[in-house]
Amino acid sequence: MSSVTLTRKALKELEDFPFVRLDIKRLAGKRNHYRLRVELIRVLFYYERD
């Protein structure tokens, strides 16, 4: 598992990004340590020609 530091502002921007789902779990016994799973939600666009 790699370690990364994110500011609250960066997290907020990630949350606001469309098609992204965040799953944040607090790691037991460690203050301010979280496991973050970022899920990219696949979106399919269908379009028809006239």
Buried (B, 14 or more C-beta within 10 A) or exposed (E): EEEEEEEEEEBEEEEEEEEEEEEEEEEEEEEEEEEEEEEEEEEEEEEEEE
